[in-house]
Amino acid sequence: MNEKGMAADDGKRLFKQVYDHVIHRIEHGEWKAHEKLPSIRQLAEELGVHRLTVFRAYQMLKHNEKVYVKEKSGYYVNPNDPDRVVLEYGEDQPIVASGKLINSLSDIQRVSAAYQFSQALIDPNLLPNLFLSDYVKKVFDLYPKLMGTYSTVQGDEELREVLSRYMMQNHHTQLQASDIMITTGAQQAIDLLSRIFISPMDAVMIERPTYSAAIDIFRQQRARFIPVDIHHYGYDIANVERLMKQYKPRFFYMNPTFHNPTGYTVPSSQRKQLVELAERYRCLLIEDDAFHDMHFDGPPPQPLFTYDTEGWVVYLRSFSKYVAPGLRICAIIASPTVMKLLFTAKSLADNGSPLVNQKIFLHYFQSERLQQHIEKLRIALQVRRDIMEKELTPTGWNWVSPRGGLNLWIKLPEAIPVEQFLKECMQQSISFVPGIICDPLRKMRSQIRLSYSFINEKQLQQGVKNLVTVADRYS
Ligand SMILES: Cc1ncc(COP(=O)(O)O)c(C=O)c1O
């Protein structure tokens, strides 16, 4: 860090760096709870920055309750509360993330349960497993040196060619193989983008609720969250515009099609408007489209990226949920500028996803069998959704019936304390996702996510019956 000759913008970055630096040292135990931080002068000298910069960082630490002040003595470390998210600046509630390594969802999913409603995964019995195994042999015959070959960083060119043609046919847009990168699932894509675009304290817009792992990834980069409510009719567009204007976020991460956890789909009328706003306010849209083909009443609206002419949408299309989860293939479509950054980030992460997975996927993806599989899968999922909804109808709980995706997002009556309810369900070998972990504000205490995709019809029926019996104890 050095302040000599710096511009105003650099000054802002430097103050964020000092803030981040202090947090880092606290989290690594160098300064423990109730210990005194170095004086402003000492730290300024140590870091080679101006005292005012340290003063601003300390003030922000105090504001965010990371430290407290003792009159005429100095700044002291607040006792740690790892799950606490801190409101900053009031009104619109941007949140400063803790930067800790947390994955709330995987913590819940690690616990085994006979009735797994926490896994938004497809039941492996619904996948054409034997057919896939045959394919594996064929692919090895076709490429005898497959195991001895690395993928390129951007991904197998043959696969990118096929995916670009597929996207052009299905989404009526112009694409080349060079516009696509293959990653190991959408999760890796989100992680790479957050590494590229988020510096500590940067504002990022994020749906409320949202995919909980995305919260944890952005939080790890110490993003400042700007939550945007998602409703069954989409977003409040005027509010989206106001937030973009006010906070100049680095990006808006969204899952506008069969959204996880709610199942909502942003209507096409808003999609064009969102792209226009992104261009006007120079805010990237990260469009995560992990459930595109999992529709029950006909295909969803075209993705936002099809409206994009200036490169403000980064499109993530994961196939890992429903094509072949074991292969974990996701395609990122991005402008050349973003692709260049992704190239560096991906090369640092793993130098390219495994070629074996990409080639198996490529051949399976082009097969007729895949289309048949997807059609059957849609029907099977719809049947499971219907069973879950039927079993829940007598409860009077509230939800909007999803027209695609894998989950019901349910608002429970206030009388049911979700944390306690989850504990009791776990004792009965039933798991679900408490809404609070999908909320960047950590306030959704009455909502839960139930996935209907992972267990078979019979178990599903029994599991929901058991869940309702546990809930009845609170009425
Ligand atoms: C919205 C969303 N994005 C991304 C992912 C992760 O996808 P992948 O399995 O491709 O890493 C999930 C998984 O549940 C998801 O729900």
The ligand as a Tripos MOL2 file, in Angstrom:
@<TRIPOS>MOLECULE
LIG
   16    16     1     0     0
SMALL
NO_CHARGES

@<TRIPOS>ATOM
      1 C1        -29.2010  -21.0810   -9.0870 C.3       1 LIG1
      2 C2        -28.1020  -22.0760   -9.0790 C.ar      1 LIG1
      3 N1        -26.9360  -21.7650   -9.6420 N.ar      1 LIG1
      4 C3        -25.9150  -22.6230   -9.6590 C.ar      1 LIG1
      5 C4        -26.0010  -23.8540   -9.0760 C.ar      1 LIG1
      6 C5        -24.8230  -24.7670   -9.1000 C.3       1 LIG1
      7 O1        -24.8540  -25.4460  -10.2930 O.3       1 LIG1
      8 P1        -23.7430  -26.5070  -10.6950 P.3       1 LIG1
      9 O2        -24.2010  -27.8240  -10.1940 O.co2     1 LIG1
     10 O3        -23.7140  -26.4150  -12.1840 O.co2     1 LIG1
     11 O4        -22.4660  -26.0640  -10.0870 O.co2     1 LIG1
     12 C6        -27.1860  -24.2420   -8.4690 C.ar      1 LIG1
     13 C7        -27.3080  -25.5260   -7.8070 C.2       1 LIG1
     14 O5        -28.2370  -25.7920   -7.0950 O.2       1 LIG1
     15 C8        -28.2600  -23.3290   -8.4760 C.ar      1 LIG1
     16 O6        -29.4160  -23.6330   -7.8980 O.3       1 LIG1
@<TRIPOS>BOND
     1     1     2 1
     2     2     3 ar
     3     2    15 ar
     4     3     4 ar
     5     4     5 ar
     6     5     6 1
     7     5    12 ar
     8     6     7 1
     9     7     8 1
    10     8     9 2
    11     8    10 1
    12     8    11 1
    13    12    13 1
    14    12    15 ar
    15    13    14 2
    16    15    16 1
@<TRIPOS>SUBSTRUCTURE
     1 LIG1         1 GROUP 0 **** ****
